[in-house]
Amino acid sequence: MKRYIVKRLLEMIPTTFGVLVLTFVLFHVVGGSPAEVVLGKNA
């Protein structure tokens, strides 16, 4: 069981990195900043 948990935690690292890279690329392609998306243009 301990081995399974360690394996899953190690698999989580590239998955998290991939999601972060994908989000970063999408925001650069679309333009704007995450703060503007969340708070609106007048914030």
Secondary structure by P-SEA (a helix, b strand, c coil): caaaaaaaaaaaaaaaaaaaaaaaaaaaaaccccccccccccc
